[in-house]
Amino acid sequence: MKDKLFPIKDDGVAITMACSDSYKAIMGVLLESIVENANQREDYDIVILEYDIPAEEKEKIRKYYQRDNIFIRFFNVKEALDQFQLYVRDYLSIMTYARLLIPQIFADFHRVLYLDCDIVCAADVGELYHRDMQGMCLYAIPDVILNMEAWNNPNSEDTKRYLEDIVGARKEGQYFNGGVIVFDIDAIKQENNSLFEIAEERQWKWADQDVLNYVYCNRVMYGKIQWNAIVIANFKQRRRYLKRSGLYESYVEALENPRIIHYAGEMLPCYRRKVPLEQFFWKYAKSSLYFDAIIKRKKKKTSMKREILDALAFIVPYDGKVRGMIKRLYKNKR
């Protein structure tokens, strides 16, 4: 890669995230939560990997969130990503693969914390950044929802087989979520893996998240679920079978005391109603740069399709035979 970054502070907390222009308002909520929970004795070096954010918007973001101990920078990844033939579909955009550029972009850092933009932090992320990784390449959190569904919902057997046979996650709790990861750059350099070559080999169902799991399955340290508490739709309706999971109790505890809340998929409170832990999102959203845009989006984004699907969850159980039949029919028609 022709452009390289260097740390602003050698002992600072290095943070990165990936964002397109259309998602900058959501990213603003994440930035607000980082700023409000920052430790005044720490320095934070925040690098935003971007694809198409206009220069004037980048300047607005920088001025709004930068502090004496918080530095905001941008790094354009368009050229780097456009050279690869990467699988994208539906909600998976080219920007999701920006995570795979981290070892190259941050080659002169010791470590860096990556955060998805659909996240809010309820605690100082420096606590996560400074964890002892014991020589592992990644510090990540199990994808609690995907793990619990795959190993406990009989209608998710195809997902379980995919995780086991293709990705290499052999047991529940082994597959981690890509939304919160500490990359130990020094350890990764010793591995010499070609992440993008692997990404281009097949149509990975969950894109670069699958690639990272496939490559680093034996080189990851797992953290507590409260550091990536993924909210789930219709949790009460799923609880009957999720209680069988070995992750269930830890997940319930994480919801009671979350450190990082992850509104993955369509779970952002500005996209749908009655989202678990939505109070954390609105707490930081109201002070964020693009709050007015978020409110407008909330009014527009209430989807009739989503309302119907949520109502259906009360009638057709997620682990029931009827649900399984509907799922198979839908899959055959695609």
N, C-alpha and C positions, 0 to 999 in steps of 0.2 A: 504494500500500500504506500502510495507516494507521500501522503500526509500523515504525520504522527503527532500525538499529543504528549505533553509532559506534565507532571503534577505541578500544580500551583504551590502546594505545600507538601513536603515530603511525608509529614506525619498526619496529613488531613484525611478526612473521610471522603473517599472518591465514590461518587454516585453517578449512574447513568440511566437513561430511559430513552425509548424510541417513540417518535411522534411525527405524524403528518399534520398538515395545516388543518384538516377537518376535525382533528382530535385535540387541538390545543386547549380548548376550553376545559376538557376533562383533565388534561395534564395539569392545568392550573390549580385544580383542587388538590392533586397530589403534592405539587410544589408548596402550596399553602400549608398543608399538614406537616411537611418536612420542616418548613421555616418555623412554625409555631411550636414544634416539639424539639427544636435544635438545642443542643447544649452550648451555652455561651463560651465555654472553655475549649470547644472544638472548632476546627475549621472544616468547611464543607466545600468540596470541589464538585459541582454538578455539571455534567456534560450531557446535553440533549442531542441525541442522534436524530437528525431530521432529514426529510426528503424534499419538502416543498413549502416550508414556512417562509412567507415573505420577509424581507429584511426589516421592514418597519414593525412587523409583529414580533420578531425576535428582539428588537430593541425595547419594545414595550414590556415584554416578559422579563428581560434582563433588569430593567429599571425597577420593575414592580417587586421582584423577589430577591434581588441582590441585597446583602447586608455586609457589615464589616467583616463577618466571619463566614459569609456564604457567597460563593462565586458562581456565576452562571455563564456557561459557554455553550456554543452550538457547533455541531460537526455534521456536515452534509454527507450522507451515505448513498446518494442516488447513483453516482457513477459506479461505486463499488458493488451495489446490488444488481444493477442493470446488466452486468456482464454474465450473470448466471441464469440458467434455465430452471426456475424454481416453481414448485407446485403451489398455486393459490386457488382459493375457492371461497365462496360465500363471505364469511367473516375473516378469513385468513388472507391478509394483504401481504404485499411484498415487504412491508416494514417489519413484520413479525420476525423475519430472518436477520434483522439487524443485530440480534443477540449473538449470532455466529461470528460477527465481525469484532466482537469485544477483545478477544485475545490479540488481534492485530492492532486495533486502534489504541489499545491501552498497554502496548508491549513494554513501555517504560514505567509502568506502575507496578506495585507489588500485588495489589488486589483492588477490586472494584465491585461495588454493590449495584446490581441491576434491579430495577423496579418497573413493572408494568404500569401504564398510565391509569388503568382502571382500579387503582389502589388508593387508600388513604392510610396514613400512618398515625397511630394513636400513641406512639412513643418515639423516643429518640432512636433513629436508625443507626446511630453510632454504636449502640449496644450490640446490634447484630453484626455490624462491620468488623468489630474488634474480637469476635469469637475465635477461640483457638481451633484451627482447622486441622491440626495434626498432620500436615503434609498432604491433605486431600486437595483435589483440584477444585471442587465445588462445595459450597455449603448451601443446602436447599431443603425445602419442606415437602413432605409427601403431598401429592395431589389428593387430598382427603376425599373429595367427592368422586373422582374417577376411580380411585382404589375401592372405596366402599361399594359403589355401583357394580363395578366389574366382578368383584369377588362375592357379592351377596345378593344381587338381583338376577334371578334366573333368565330374565329377558336381555341380559347384557353378556351372555356367554361369548358372543362374537368379539366383543371388546376385550374380554379376558384373554381369549386365544390370541388376539392381535398383540396385546401387551406382552404375553408370555413368549410367543413364537417369533414375532418380528422385532419388537423393541428389546426383549430380553429381561423384562421385569417378571421374575419367577414367583413372587409372592406378594401378598397384599402389603402395601406400605412402601414398596421398593420404588415405584414410579413417582418421580417428583414433579412438581409444578414449576414451570419456567418463569412465573411472575415475580418471584423473589429469589434471587441467587447471588451469593458472594462468589466471585471468580478469583481464585488464587492464581494470579498470572505467572508467578515464579514456578509453581507446580505444573501448570498447563504447558509451559514451554518445554518441560522435560518429556511430555507425551508425544509431541510432533504429529498431531492428528490433522487430517485435511477435512474440516467440518463441511465445507461447501461441496466437496466431491461426494461425500456421503449423503448430503441433502439432495443432490441431483440424481442419486441412484434409483429412487423410487418415489411414489406419491405417499409421503408420510402423512398419516391421518391428522396428527396434531403438529405438523410442520417441524419447525426447529426444536420444539420441545421434545419431540420424539428423538431427534438427532442427538440432542444433548444427553438424553437418558440412555440411548444406545451406546454412545461413545464413553460416557463416564459412569456407567452403572456400578463399577467397582471402585470408583475414585471420588465418591460423594459422601459427605458427612451430613446426616439428617438433623434438622432442628425441630423445635416444638411447633405444633400446628398453630399456636396463637400468633406466630410470626408470619403466617400466611393463611388467615382464616377465610376460606372461600365460602361466600354465602350461597345458599342453595334454595331453589324455588320449591315451594310446597313441602317443606321439611316434615311437617306433621304427617302428611300422607305417606312419606317414604320411611318414617321412623320404624315401622313394624319390622321391616327386613334389615334396615341399617343397624339396628341394635345388635345384630349378630356379628357385626364387624369388630375386629380388634382395635380399630381406630375410633370407634363411636364415642367412648367416654372422653378421650382426649379432645375430640371435636366439640363436644358439649362444653367442656371446660374452656376451650378456646373462644367459643361464642360468648361466654360469660366474662372473659377477661382478654379481649383481643389486643394485640400489639400492632398488627397490620391487618386491615380488612380488605379483602379482594372481591370486587364486584365483577367476577368473570362472566364472559358470555353476554347475555342480555340483562344482567342483574343490576346495572347502574340505576340508582333511584330516579334519575331524570329520564329514564326510558320506560319504567314500569312502576306500578303502585305496590305498596305493602311489601317492601323489600326488607329482609332481616338486617338489622344494624344500620338502617338508613340514616339514623340520627348522626352517625359519625360523618357521613358524606355531607350532609347539609350543614353541619357545624363548620366545616372548612370551606364549603362551597360559597357560603354567604360572604366570606371575606376575600374570595379569590378574584382575580383580574377579570374573568369573563362570566361573572355571576348572572348578568342580564341575559347573556346568550344561553346559559344553562336553563334559566327559567323559561325562555321561549321554546327551547327544545323539549322541555318537560310537557308543555301544553300540546306540542305537535306529535310527540312520540308515543302517546298512549295507543297501543296497537290493539285493534279488535281481535286479530288473530291470537295475540298473547292472552287476552282476556278469556277467550274461548278455551285455549289450552289449559289455563290455570283452573277454570271451572271443571274441565274434563278430568282433572286429577282427582277430584272428589268422587267421581263416578267410576272411573276406570283405573284401578290401582296400578302403580308402576311395575309391580312384580306379578301382576295377574296374567292369566292366559289370554284374555281378550286384548290386553295391551300388547302382549307378545305377538298376537296375530296381526294387529294393526301395524306394528313395527315391521313385520316381515312383508306385508303387502306393500307398504310405502317403499321399502328397500328394493323390492322387485320392480316397481314402477319407475325408479330413478334411472 
